[in-house]
Every structure is written in C-alpha cells, then in structure tokens.
C-alpha cells in the first residue's frame, strides 16, 4: 500500500471516528483541537459517533504523564488527581470523567458523574459526610426568597450540612437498556452475556455517563426554612388553587420578590451587610416554618402559644406572649431614641455620615418589625442594642453628645431565665415560681 493510500486510510478512520465530515479545530484554547480524532478515539463504535478513548491513548501520545497533575479543584471540591482513580474499585480511566460531545467540542470534566463512585457518602445520613469532599465550602447560595447564604464559616456546617440539604442524592446505578441500544444492535445478547458479570472492563475508555445516568448528586430537597413553597401554607391565591403549577417557590418570587424574606433572615440569622450568621436556636434544633405556623383552612396562620405546647410542656403556652411583649417594649424605647436623634441630624445631606448612621438604625428596626424578633430572640436583642449604638453614633457624628442609652435588659440566652422571661418589666415572683418545673427545664 502506497503512502497516499495510507494517508487516505488515516483520514477516513479519523472521519469515521468523529461521525462528522472530518476532524475540526475546536474553539478556544483546547490543546486537543489540533489532533485528529483517531489519535485519541479507537474501537468499533465509530459509526455511532462514540468510539472509546483508552487511557493509553492519552499517555502514549507523549502529551500527558501520570504524575504531572497534583491537587485539582472541581466545582467546590479539591482532591489529589493522581490518586483519584487509582484508589477506586472501578478503573474509570481518563475518559470516565473527561468527555466531549461529537466533533470539535473541547474536553470538559464536570461534577455530574461524581456521585456514581461516591454514592456511599451521598446516601449517608450524617452531615459530616459532606465535609469529606466539601471541606471548605465558600460559595454563596440563595434561599427561595432571595436571601444570600455565604457558606464560608457558617456555624451550622460543623453541626451538619443536612440541616438544610437533607436530601442530596438519587443513588441510582441501573443502566437503562435504551442506553445499551445506542451502541449495541443486539441488546438481548448483551443482556444475556452481562448477567452476573462486571461490564466495566469491557467498556474501557467509555465515559461513565455514556451508560449511567449522570447528575445523581444534586439537592433534591431542602429545609422549608430556606426553601418555602406556596402550597405548603396557601391553598389558593389570586383566584386559583395552588397546585403543582405553583409548587416551585420561584413562582411566588416572580411577582413577590421579597415575600417572607425578613422572617427568613431572622430565623437563619443572616443580616444584610453582615459576614457572619447567628441562626435561631429553634432552626438549629430542626424546627421548620410549619412547626410553629399552623394551617387555617389552607391559609398560612400566625404562630400561637399552642404551637409551643405541641413540643414543650403546657407551661410554655405563655412564652410566645412574653416574647412579643418584650419585643414591643424594646421597639418603643429604641424608636423614641432614634426619633430624638433625627432632630440632631436634621438638615444634613443624605450622604452625611451622621445621616447614614441613623438610616442604619432605622433599617435595623424595620427589619425587626417585619421579620419578627420572636423568630430569633438572642439576635433580636443584639439588633436592638445595635440600633441604639447606631443612633448614638449619629449624635456624635453630628457633633452632639448623645443622651444616655436606655437599657435593653439582660441578654436572653437558652438555659437562662431571660430566654423565656423576656419582658423588661417582668413580674416574676419567686414565691410563685414552680421550682420543680424550672429545675426540669435547666436539667438540674
């Protein structure tokens, strides 16, 4: 066979391997763009457009060395690339993760197939399992109501990611026969030969997603505290029933961009322009919105003392009332102090530091009013104190001495009397206290 015939055969092989009119140059800077298809692809599936790429083709070409890549990051996960496939029971090879579509598309490696190997961690019930891969999550997620959640440093990550992400996988590994039919003409014969056998060695160089359904690691269900759905509370809205078409929380957000956003902020402890988070003790203990807010004829209802009794002892029926009264008392006091500071900053431009400080105080009070301080009593206490501090700062920036800052009472902390008895003028009489009850509450 002459040289011309050899070149022709090579060209035809490359053409068949790609299933297109010939090898093309990929867009971008993919170094594979200048390679003929047949330099990587081989096997008898060229007529299907899905020929295999054995790892030897990558290593023998002189382009790649087994030890040239060290630590890599994919999505939010960092791992040792060299040891990644060596420690697995299934030899995936390069093509298991690095794939591309037909023709000149560049090679990509996405997280869609990670769950096929890491299914044990994904199907576990411990939040710490997530940390095996997501050791340092630093992305910013969004709740259904548009509240940003910066994951870096979140206090509840150590307590378990499953507090929010309580269903993150679909551990399905079966391969549909329709997938087999994409490459094999006699599916029945493949089925007979494959019963009881490991088919991975026979598919060396194939992408995992060529057979298995990818994307089996994703958030399937979220805590209702961060993923509110209309149908959870509302049976009807805008003259129509809330059904499947309304189940997606995005349906509400399309028109009601910030509905329930403020209560969500208080419950999760995520304040605007704040890097930290101080979630409510109730949220950390697993309560959802529906735990306190019952349903009245399918409509969202306000929380009542009975909701407390449903989980606690009957004595807790009055705690919610004490909380709302304490919030109202402090709101009146702080509002008066902020309003007085308004006179000190009157006539100044909107960008004046004193005016900005006072605006921050008013914004804090507004968030407490619309978000409901009872969703997070310890955080509400700090917000009241912050609003007073901002108003006092406005006085100083305006060149005046601020009046004496009023007391907000002792800080409420779980396990202490002040957590329940939150009223400023608390009529506590020691001779009327149920000693046995309080000993049981604090575990004495």
N, C-alpha and C positions, 0 to 999 in steps of 0.2 A: 504494500500500500504506500503510495507516494505521500510526500509532505503535504501537498494540497488536500489530499483525501483525509489525512489525519486532522488537519485544521478544520475541515468541514465537519468531521465527526464530532470534534470537541465543541464546535459551535452548536451543532444540533443537540448534543447532550445538554449543554447549558440551557438552550432554548426550552427543551422538554422539561428540565428540572424546575424552571420557573413557571411553566404553564402560561407563559406570555409570549410576545413576539420577539423576545430576546432580552439579554441582561441590560439593565438600565442603571444609570447613575442616580443614586438616591440624593434627595435634597439634604441640605445641612452638611455637617462635618463628619458623618459616619464613615469611619475608615474602611468599612466593608463595601462602600459604594463602588470602588474601582475593581472589585473582584467579580469574576464570572461566577454565575450561580453554582456551576458544577464543581467549583473549587471547594465549596463547603457542603453542598447538598449531594446526597448519593442515595441509591436504593431504587427499588422497583415501583415507587409511588409517584413518579414524575408526572404521569398522566392525570393524577388527582391534584397536582399543584402543591402537595405536601410531602416532599421527599425528606428523609431523615437527615440529621446533621450529627453524626457521632462526634464525641469529644476529641477523638483522634484527629479529625479534620481541622480542629481549632489549634491543637498543639503541634501537629506535624507540619503545619504551614510555616512554622517559624515566627508567627505573629504573637502567639501567646505562650507564656511559660506558667507552669503550675503554681509557682510561688511568687509571682510578680504582684499579685493583688493582696493587700492585707486587710485592714479594717475598712468596711464599707457601710454606708447608711442607705437604707431603702425605706421610703416613707418616714415613719417615726422610729425605726428600728435600726440599731447598729450591731454588726456581727463580723466575725472573722471569716472572710470569704474563702480562704484556703481550706479551713476545716469544715466549712458549712456542709458540703456534700460528702465529705469523707466520713463523717460521723453518722450518716443516715443508713437505715436498713435497705433503702431502695436507691440504687445508683442512678440518680437523675441525669447526670451529665450536664454539659453547658446548655444544651438546647432545652433542658427541662424548664429553665427559668428565662433564658434569653431567647426571645422569639421575635418574629416579624411577620407581617402579612405578606401575601404574594407580591412578587415584583420588587420594586426598588425601595420599599419602605425600610427605614432604619431599624436596627435591632433595639429592643426595649426590654427591660426587666422590671416588672411591676409586682406589687404585693398580692395580686389576685390569687395566686396559687399557694401562698404560704400555708394556708390552713389545711392543705392536703397532707402535709407532713406534720404540722404542729397541732393536730386535732385534739390530742390529749390535753394540752394546756388550754385550748379554746373551749373544750367541753367541760372543764373543771368548774367547781363551784366556789373557788377561792379567788378573791380579788388579787391576792399576791401573785397568782399565776400570770396575770397580765404583765407584771413587772419583770418577768423572765425575758421578755422581748422589749417592752416599752419601759426601759429602765429610767429614762429621763424624759418623760413627755413634756414638750414645750410648745405645743400648738395651742391655738385659741379656738375653742368650739363655740357654738351658738345654741342657746336654748330655743325652743319653739317660739318663744316670744321675743327673740332678738336680743337676749342678754348675753354678752360675751363672757365666756368662761376661760380665763387663762389657766391652762393646766399645770404650768410650771409652778411648783411649790404649793399646790392645793393641799390643804391639811387632810382631806379625806382620802387622798390617794394611798397614804400609808395604811389607812383603815380598810382599803379595798375598793378597787375601781368599780366593782359590781354594785356599789351603792347607786350609781347612775346607770352604768352599762350592764344591766343584769341579764342580757341575752345577746351574745355577740357572735354566735356561730350556728351554722347548719351542718352538723357532722355527717355529710352525705358523701359516700365514696363509690357508690354504684356507678357503673358506666352504662349509659343507655345504648341499646342495640342500634339505634339510629346513628350514633357516633361511629360504631363499627362499620356500618354500611357506607359511610363516606369514603372509606378506603378499601373495604373488602367486598367483593361481589357475592361470595357465598357466606352469608352471615351464619347460617345454620352450622356449617362446617367449623367456623371459628368458635361457635358456642360449644360444640361437642369437644373440640380439642382443648378448649380453655378451662373446662370444668375441673376444679381442684388444682389448677396449675397457676403459678405466678407468671403473669404475662408481661411483666416489666422487662425481663431480659430480651424478649422478642421485639420489644419496641424501643430499643436503644436509639437515642438520638431524636426521639419524638418529644415534643413539648408536652408537659403534664396536662395542659388544658386542651390538647388535641383529643384526649379521651375523657378526662374527668371534667365535670362542671366546675369552673373556677368561681372565684368570688364567694367562697363559703365562709369567709371571715369578714363579717360586717355587723354593724349594730342592728340587731333585729328588734329589740325592744328596749325602751328607756324608762327610767322612773318618771312618773307623772309630774314630779316636781320640776323636771326640766323639759318634759315633752307633753304639753297639755293638748288634749283633743276636745273639740267642740262636743262630740257626742257623749263624752264622759259625764257631763253635767246638764247639757241642754238637749231637750227632746225636740225642740222646734225653734226656728229663728227666721225672721223675715218672711213669715207666712208660709214656711215649708218645713217639712220634717227633716230632722238631722239624721241622715242615714249614711250609707257607705260613701256617698259622694262628698260628705262633709267630714269624714273621719280623719283626713290629713290635717294636722294643725296649720299647715300653710294656707288652708282655705280661709281660716279666720284672719291670718296675718295679712292676706292680700288686701283686706279692707280695714281691719282693726290692727294696725301695725304694732301698737304697744299695749293691747288689751292684756291685763293681768301681769304686765311686766314688772310693776313696782312690788306687788306681793312676792313675785318670784325672786326679785333681787333681795328682799329682806330674808326670805326663807333660806336662800343659798348663801346669804351673807356677802354678796358681791355688789359693792357700791361703785357708782361712776367715779372715774379717775382714781381708782384705788387698785394697787397691785396685789393686795392680799385678799383673803376670803375668810370670813368667820361664819360658817354655816350654823343654822339653828340646831340646838340640841335635839329637837324633835325630828328634823330631817336626818341627822346622823343616826338616830335610833330606828330609822326605817319608815317613818310616817310619810304618807303621800297626801296630796291635797284632799282627796276624798276621805281620808281618815278623820278629818275634823269637819269638813264641809259636807254635810249630808245632801240628800236629794229630796226636793219637794215637788212632786208631780213632774219629775223630769227636769226641773229647772235648778240651777246651782243655788244653793242655800247658804246663808251665813252660818258660821260655827256657833254652837251653843254649849252651855255647860254640860249638857248630856253627853256630848262627844268626849269630854274629858272622863266622865264616869264610865263610858264604854270600855276604856282601857285601864282606868285607875279606880280607886275606892270612891264611895259616894261623897266623902269629904271634899273631893276635888271639884265638885259641881260649882263652887263659888270662885275658883281660882281665875277663870277667864274674866269674870266680872271685876275682880281685883286688878287684873292686868289692864283692862280697858279703862278703869277709873284712874289708875296710876299714870297711864299714857295721857289721858285727858288732862290731868292735873299738871303734869310737866309741860304739855303742849301750851297751856295757857300762860304759864310762867315764862317759858322761853319766848313765846310770841310777843309778850309785853316787853321783854328785854330787847328783842330785835327791833320792835317798832320804835322804841325810845332811841335806839342807835340811828334810826332813819333820820331823825332830826339833826344829828351831828354830821351826817354826810349830805344833807340836802344842798342842792345847787351845784354839786360836783359832776364832772363828766362821767359817762358810763364806764370809761376805761380807767378811771381813777382807782388806785389800789384800795382805798377805803370802801369805795362803792362795790368793787369786786368781792372784797371780803364779806360785805353784808349780803351780797347776792348769794354767796356760797351758804351763808347761814339760812337764808330763806329757802334755798333749794333743798337743803338738808331737812328742814321742817316739812316742806311739801312732800318729799319722798316718804317721810314717816306718816304723814296724813293719808296719802293714797295707798301706801304699801301695807299699812297696818303694823304698828310696832309690836303687837302681840305675836306676830309670826317669829320674832326673834328678840326676846326681851333683853338679853345682855347687849346685843348690838344696838337696840333702840336706846338704851341708857348711854352708850358711848356716842351715839348720834346727837342726843340732847346736849351732852357736855361739849361736843364738837361745835354745835351751833352757837352755844354761849361763848365759846372761845373765839369763834369767827367774828361774832358781833363785838366782843371786847377788843379784838384786833382792829376792827373798823374804827372804833373810837380812837385808838392810839394812832392809827394812820391818818386820822383826821386832825390830829394834834390835840386831842382832848383826853382827859383822864376818865376811863370807863367806870361806871358805877360798880358797886360790889356785886360780883357774880353770884346769883342765887344758887343754893344747894339743890342738887338733884337726888339727894338721899344716898343711902348706901347702895353699892353696886350689887345687882342681883346675880347670884351665882348658883348653879344647880347644887343641891345638897345643903344650901343655907336657907334660913328663914326668908331672906329678902327675895328669893326666887319666886315664891308664891305671894308673899305679903308685900306687894309692890306699891301700894298706896302710900303717898307721902304722909298723910295723916292717918296712919294705920291704928285703928282702935283695938290693939292687942292687949288682952288682959290675961296675965299669967295664971290667975286663979281659975280661968275658964278654959284653958287650953287642955286638949285631950293628950295627956302625956303619953299614953300607950300608942296612940296614932302617930305622934311625931317621932317617937323612938323607932317605930317601924319604917317611917319614911326615910330617916337618915341611916338606918341599918344599925342602930345601937342595941 
